[in-house]
Amino acid sequence: MPIKIRALDPSRAQTRRLATLSRKVLRKQFASTVRPGASLLAFMESLPEVLAAAQLQELARAIARAHRAGKPFLMLSGAHPIKVGLGPLICDLMRDGILSAIATNGAAIIHDFELALAGRTSEDVGEGLADGSFGMAEETGAFLNRAARLAADENRGLGEIVGREIWKRRLRYRDTSLFATAWRLGIPATVHVAIGADIIHMHPTADGAAIGQSSLKDFRRLAEVVGELSGGVVLNLGSAVVMPEVFLKALNLARNLGRKVRNFTAADMDFIRHYRPRVNVLERPTATGGRAIMLTGHHEIMFPLLIAAVREELARRLTAAMRTQTGKHHPIALLTDFGYRDHYVGAMKGVIAKIAPAAPLIDITHGIPPQSVAAGALALRECWRYFPRRTIFVAVVDPGVGTARRAIAIATAAGCRFIGPDNGLLFPAAESAGIARIVELTSPRHRLARISSTFHGRDIFAPAAAWLWRGTRLSALGPAIDEIERLDLGHPVATRSELAGEVIYIDGYGNLITNIDRGSFTRFAARFSGRRLSVKIPRGASLPIRDTYGDAPKGAPLATFGSFELLEIAIRDGNAAAHYAARPGMPVKVHLQR
């Protein structure tokens, strides 16, 4: 049946003023001309703020924001980005702490190894396929299949062992190897193999059990990384099938095990748009919250542009942050037993400067006697009150480093914060400042990726202090705890005829500082109605108590109350510790002068 068509009268159509209607494109979003010799920043700012150009800048801001917040930036990758020369850029991202983890298909380790060994990779498949020589490079198969067996034997991931072996076997171009760089920095680098998809599986040295075991270890490691992705960024760079599938399963496993992975930015960058990256990396994972960005273009052009934009964003925000942070007058103060010869203090300062470059750093001392927790605790207790209210104190005298002893941070009623090992070092100072809250430093986001068993000052305490200075909440550094290790520096004991204490610290002048405080001394002296008191130590005559060092003759021993308000034994213009062969723990007694 034919339909009845009714006539329309265009003369009756209603129009509206342009100002009342919405528009998606604004003149201020247009591109601008880049002048000869202009900076990279000028080029980035000249791009139009529409479609892919706007999304590129948005992704750069998301990566920079994740870096500033200590959130992860995870890169999923196929082999093509390595083949087109992006390895050095990716390595620098890891070295600069911007890239948190990488996960690749099995082909990536082939090109990474060959470039590290010989500086060349990628063969003509058609040419080799004709005679069966395709993919049969002896060195490649032997090295990578051996790495798989080592990984299986050691129950480690394939990516970790490939990186370790590239570095330890000193391959010529190892500095631009993704996996060697990740191994050196302690950054997760995982490899996800599809058996039969890579050339090394054709080699007689291939061990399916070893490849499968080490790749499964890497899958579980990736799931742990993905479990921390909230607020971070994941970028799929050039993997059309394997990594989108692996990422989806890793995300599901993390959520299945209770990780609330939400509100992250997911991006795909490839020269062709594919189904699996769009669905498995972008749409499904962010369906419950997050942002999805798909960029199309050649890796060798788009990725360098993205990273340039990230670095410009970080530099711009860093400049603004430094201007803002000049108003933060509270410093980070360091106290250690590291001495002044080695690089340890410098390494800690470097870590802090990388995270909080505007933070003022003050060295209290690095001359605490090695492993002398009591000496460090005394110095910290006696000096904290002379610093600005919100000072962050990092104290490291840590003979138990690498053991089960905890790493802690303490907030106090006085406003200052203390960071260090839970071995009693922090307790006297924190107690005098009023302990308000204690946390154990366990957050992986606020420490270095690789934790040494001998240098927690660099790997745990320095990063925690820097993040705290930048404004990270104490609670973000780890779970609250109720008790910490206590350290009693001792108290003098008064009897009817004497006040007994001991030497607890020897300063750089050789003065013997005791635990006899002025208050205890005053109360003891009050019993004797102004009669003169003196001090007795082993192997020495009774010492007079003077108001100042200058009250004693040159070269004469004396006792006086020093800047700690503690009784100390000195020799005018001399060294009491050397003269008396004194050590901490030596008894000291105050009694009536005879």
ChimeraX attribute file (.defattr): number of C-alpha atoms within 10 A of each C-alpha:
attribute: neighborCount
match mode: 1-to-1
recipient: residues
	/A:1	3
	/A:2	4
	/A:3	5
	/A:4	6
	/A:5	6
	/A:6	6
	/A:7	6
	/A:8	8
	/A:9	7
	/A:10	7
	/A:11	6
	/A:12	7
	/A:13	7
	/A:14	6
	/A:15	6
	/A:16	7
	/A:17	6
	/A:18	8
	/A:19	7
	/A:20	7
	/A:21	7
	/A:22	7
	/A:23	8
	/A:24	5
	/A:25	11
	/A:26	9
	/A:27	8
	/A:28	9
	/A:29	13
	/A:30	12
	/A:31	16
	/A:32	13
	/A:33	9
	/A:34	15
	/A:35	9
	/A:36	6
	/A:37	7
	/A:38	9
	/A:39	11
	/A:40	14
	/A:41	14
	/A:42	14
	/A:43	15
	/A:44	19
	/A:45	15
	/A:46	15
	/A:47	17
	/A:48	16
	/A:49	20
	/A:50	15
	/A:51	10
	/A:52	15
	/A:53	14
	/A:54	14
	/A:55	17
	/A:56	26
	/A:57	20
	/A:58	18
	/A:59	25
	/A:60	22
	/A:61	19
	/A:62	22
	/A:63	31
	/A:64	26
	/A:65	19
	/A:66	22
	/A:67	21
	/A:68	17
	/A:69	17
	/A:70	21
	/A:71	23
	/A:72	25
	/A:73	26
	/A:74	25
	/A:75	21
	/A:76	25
	/A:77	25
	/A:78	22
	/A:79	20
	/A:80	19
	/A:81	21
	/A:82	24
	/A:83	17
	/A:84	13
	/A:85	14
	/A:86	18
	/A:87	19
	/A:88	15
	/A:89	16
	/A:90	25
	/A:91	19
	/A:92	15
	/A:93	15
	/A:94	20
	/A:95	16
	/A:96	11
	/A:97	18
	/A:98	23
	/A:99	22
	/A:100	26
	/A:101	22
	/A:102	25
	/A:103	25
	/A:104	25
	/A:105	24
	/A:106	26
	/A:107	21
	/A:108	24
	/A:109	26
	/A:110	24
	/A:111	22
	/A:112	27
	/A:113	28
	/A:114	20
	/A:115	23
	/A:116	24
	/A:117	20
	/A:118	12
	/A:119	15
	/A:120	13
	/A:121	15
	/A:122	14
	/A:123	10
	/A:124	9
	/A:125	12
	/A:126	10
	/A:127	11
	/A:128	13
	/A:129	11
	/A:130	9
	/A:131	8
	/A:132	11
	/A:133	11
	/A:134	16
	/A:135	21
	/A:136	15
	/A:137	13
	/A:138	11
	/A:139	12
	/A:140	20
	/A:141	21
	/A:142	15
	/A:143	18
	/A:144	24
	/A:145	24
	/A:146	20
	/A:147	25
	/A:148	27
	/A:149	22
	/A:150	19
	/A:151	23
	/A:152	21
	/A:153	12
	/A:154	11
	/A:155	13
	/A:156	19
	/A:157	28
	/A:158	34
	/A:159	31
	/A:160	24
	/A:161	26
	/A:162	28
	/A:163	24
	/A:164	19
	/A:165	20
	/A:166	26
	/A:167	21
	/A:168	10
	/A:169	10
	/A:170	13
	/A:171	19
	/A:172	14
	/A:173	17
	/A:174	23
	/A:175	17
	/A:176	21
	/A:177	27
	/A:178	27
	/A:179	34
	/A:180	28
	/A:181	24
	/A:182	27
	/A:183	22
	/A:184	14
	/A:185	16
	/A:186	18
	/A:187	21
	/A:188	23
	/A:189	29
	/A:190	31
	/A:191	30
	/A:192	26
	/A:193	24
	/A:194	15
	/A:195	13
	/A:196	11
	/A:197	12
	/A:198	16
	/A:199	18
	/A:200	25
	/A:201	20
	/A:202	14
	/A:203	16
	/A:204	10
	/A:205	16
	/A:206	19
	/A:207	15
	/A:208	15
	/A:209	12
	/A:210	21
	/A:211	28
	/A:212	18
	/A:213	20
	/A:214	30
	/A:215	26
	/A:216	19
	/A:217	21
	/A:218	24
	/A:219	22
	/A:220	16
	/A:221	19
	/A:222	26
	/A:223	22
	/A:224	17
	/A:225	20
	/A:226	26
	/A:227	21
	/A:228	18
	/A:229	24
	/A:230	19
	/A:231	20
	/A:232	27
	/A:233	28
	/A:234	24
	/A:235	22
	/A:236	26
	/A:237	24
	/A:238	24
	/A:239	23
	/A:240	20
	/A:241	15
	/A:242	19
	/A:243	27
	/A:244	23
	/A:245	16
	/A:246	22
	/A:247	23
	/A:248	20
	/A:249	16
	/A:250	21
	/A:251	21
	/A:252	18
	/A:253	17
	/A:254	20
	/A:255	16
	/A:256	10
	/A:257	10
	/A:258	10
	/A:259	17
	/A:260	13
	/A:261	22
	/A:262	19
	/A:263	18
	/A:264	23
	/A:265	27
	/A:266	25
	/A:267	23
	/A:268	25
	/A:269	23
	/A:270	22
	/A:271	14
	/A:272	11
	/A:273	16
	/A:274	14
	/A:275	11
	/A:276	18
	/A:277	28
	/A:278	20
	/A:279	15
	/A:280	19
	/A:281	29
	/A:282	25
	/A:283	17
	/A:284	13
	/A:285	23
	/A:286	19
	/A:287	12
	/A:288	10
	/A:289	14
	/A:290	19
	/A:291	17
	/A:292	22
	/A:293	19
	/A:294	20
	/A:295	20
	/A:296	13
	/A:297	14
	/A:298	15
	/A:299	20
	/A:300	16
	/A:301	11
	/A:302	17
	/A:303	20
	/A:304	14
	/A:305	16
	/A:306	19
	/A:307	19
	/A:308	17
	/A:309	25
	/A:310	24
	/A:311	18
	/A:312	18
	/A:313	20
	/A:314	20
	/A:315	13
	/A:316	12
	/A:317	15
	/A:318	17
	/A:319	13
	/A:320	11
	/A:321	15
	/A:322	15
	/A:323	12
	/A:324	11
	/A:325	17
	/A:326	12
	/A:327	8
	/A:328	15
	/A:329	13
	/A:330	18
	/A:331	19
	/A:332	25
	/A:333	20
	/A:334	22
	/A:335	23
	/A:336	26
	/A:337	21
	/A:338	19
	/A:339	15
	/A:340	12
	/A:341	7
	/A:342	9
	/A:343	10
	/A:344	16
	/A:345	20
	/A:346	12
	/A:347	15
	/A:348	20
	/A:349	18
	/A:350	16
	/A:351	22
	/A:352	25
	/A:353	17
	/A:354	13
	/A:355	22
	/A:356	22
	/A:357	18
	/A:358	22
	/A:359	21
	/A:360	17
	/A:361	16
	/A:362	13
	/A:363	13
	/A:364	17
	/A:365	18
	/A:366	19
	/A:367	15
	/A:368	24
	/A:369	18
	/A:370	16
	/A:371	16
	/A:372	17
	/A:373	21
	/A:374	23
	/A:375	22
	/A:376	26
	/A:377	26
	/A:378	20
	/A:379	20
	/A:380	25
	/A:381	20
	/A:382	15
	/A:383	12
	/A:384	22
	/A:385	15
	/A:386	8
	/A:387	16
	/A:388	13
	/A:389	15
	/A:390	18
	/A:391	21
	/A:392	27
	/A:393	27
	/A:394	25
	/A:395	26
	/A:396	28
	/A:397	28
	/A:398	24
	/A:399	14
	/A:400	15
	/A:401	19
	/A:402	14
	/A:403	9
	/A:404	8
	/A:405	13
	/A:406	18
	/A:407	20
	/A:408	26
	/A:409	28
	/A:410	25
	/A:411	21
	/A:412	19
	/A:413	14
	/A:414	15
	/A:415	15
	/A:416	22
	/A:417	28
	/A:418	27
	/A:419	28
	/A:420	29
	/A:421	29
	/A:422	21
	/A:423	23
	/A:424	21
	/A:425	28
	/A:426	32
	/A:427	23
	/A:428	21
	/A:429	22
	/A:430	23
	/A:431	14
	/A:432	15
	/A:433	19
	/A:434	16
	/A:435	19
	/A:436	14
	/A:437	17
	/A:438	23
	/A:439	23
	/A:440	21
	/A:441	25
	/A:442	17
	/A:443	14
	/A:444	15
	/A:445	18
	/A:446	26
	/A:447	24
	/A:448	21
	/A:449	18
	/A:450	16
	/A:451	15
	/A:452	15
	/A:453	11
	/A:454	14
	/A:455	16
	/A:456	22
	/A:457	27
	/A:458	24
	/A:459	21
	/A:460	28
	/A:461	29
	/A:462	29
	/A:463	26
	/A:464	31
	/A:465	30
	/A:466	25
	/A:467	23
	/A:468	20
	/A:469	25
	/A:470	19
	/A:471	9
	/A:472	16
	/A:473	11
	/A:474	22
	/A:475	15
	/A:476	17
	/A:477	23
	/A:478	19
	/A:479	14
	/A:480	17
	/A:481	12
	/A:482	7
	/A:483	10
	/A:484	18
	/A:485	13
	/A:486	14
	/A:487	15
	/A:488	10
	/A:489	15
	/A:490	13
	/A:491	14
	/A:492	19
	/A:493	13
	/A:494	16
	/A:495	10
	/A:496	8
	/A:497	13
	/A:498	18
	/A:499	20
	/A:500	19
	/A:501	22
	/A:502	23
	/A:503	23
	/A:504	21
	/A:505	24
	/A:506	21
	/A:507	15
	/A:508	11
	/A:509	14
	/A:510	19
	/A:511	23
	/A:512	27
	/A:513	24
	/A:514	28
	/A:515	24
	/A:516	26
	/A:517	18
	/A:518	16
	/A:519	11
	/A:520	16
	/A:521	17
	/A:522	10
	/A:523	11
	/A:524	20
	/A:525	19
	/A:526	10
	/A:527	11
	/A:528	12
	/A:529	7
	/A:530	8
	/A:531	10
	/A:532	13
	/A:533	19
	/A:534	18
	/A:535	25
	/A:536	20
	/A:537	18
	/A:538	12
	/A:539	10
	/A:540	11
	/A:541	11
	/A:542	21
	/A:543	20
	/A:544	19
	/A:545	22
	/A:546	14
	/A:547	13
	/A:548	13
	/A:549	20
	/A:550	10
	/A:551	13
	/A:552	19
	/A:553	12
	/A:554	12
	/A:555	13
	/A:556	16
	/A:557	23
	/A:558	24
	/A:559	26
	/A:560	22
	/A:561	20
	/A:562	17
	/A:563	9
	/A:564	17
	/A:565	16
	/A:566	17
	/A:567	26
	/A:568	27
	/A:569	28
	/A:570	25
	/A:571	22
	/A:572	19
	/A:573	15
	/A:574	16
	/A:575	20
	/A:576	23
	/A:577	20
	/A:578	12
	/A:579	14
	/A:580	14
	/A:581	10
	/A:582	19
	/A:583	15
	/A:584	17
	/A:585	13
	/A:586	15
	/A:587	16
	/A:588	22
	/A:589	20
	/A:590	26
	/A:591	19
	/A:592	15
	/A:593	13
	/A:594	7
